[in-house]
Amino acid sequence: MVDTFYDYLRFYQKYAIDWWNHVGPTEYLTILSLVGIIGYLSMLRSSKRLS
């Protein structure tokens, strides 16, 4: 069972790295925008908790 877990882990790691190496400019911009929006929203939420 542990071998199967590591096989799945290796497969998805290889898949993610392969996908990242073939990301186009539009996909990269989308990811960057989403990270920025999520970061901005999380900063807004944390500042409201501190007030």
C-alpha distance (Angstrom), angle and dihedral (degrees) to the residues before:
residue distance angle dihedral
M1 . . .
V2 3.80 . .
D3 3.81 89.8 .
T4 3.79 90.2 54.4
F5 3.81 90.7 51.7
Y6 3.80 91.6 52.2
D7 3.81 90.7 46.1
Y8 3.80 90.4 54.3
L9 3.80 90.9 44.3
R10 3.81 91.8 51.4
F11 3.81 91.7 46.3
Y12 3.81 94.4 52.0
Q13 3.80 92.1 42.5
K14 3.80 90.1 53.4
Y15 3.81 90.6 45.0
A16 3.81 92.7 51.0
I17 3.80 93.7 47.1
D18 3.80 91.4 46.9
W19 3.81 90.8 48.8
W20 3.82 91.7 48.4
N21 3.82 91.3 51.1
H22 3.82 90.0 55.4
V23 3.80 99.6 43.7
G24 3.77 112.7 132.3
P25 3.79 127.0 -142.3
T26 3.81 93.6 -96.3
E27 3.80 93.7 51.7
Y28 3.80 90.9 45.6
L29 3.80 91.3 51.3
T30 3.80 90.4 48.7
I31 3.81 92.4 51.6
L32 3.80 91.8 45.9
S33 3.81 91.4 49.6
L34 3.80 92.7 48.9
V35 3.80 91.7 50.2
G36 3.80 90.1 49.6
I37 3.80 93.8 48.6
I38 3.80 93.4 46.7
G39 3.81 90.8 47.8
Y40 3.79 92.3 48.6
L41 3.80 92.5 49.0
S42 3.79 92.6 47.5
M43 3.82 90.3 51.2
L44 3.81 90.1 51.0
R45 3.79 91.3 50.8
S46 3.80 93.6 48.7
S47 3.82 92.7 49.4
K48 3.81 90.6 53.1
R49 3.82 90.2 52.7
L50 3.80 92.3 52.4
S51 3.82 94.4 51.4
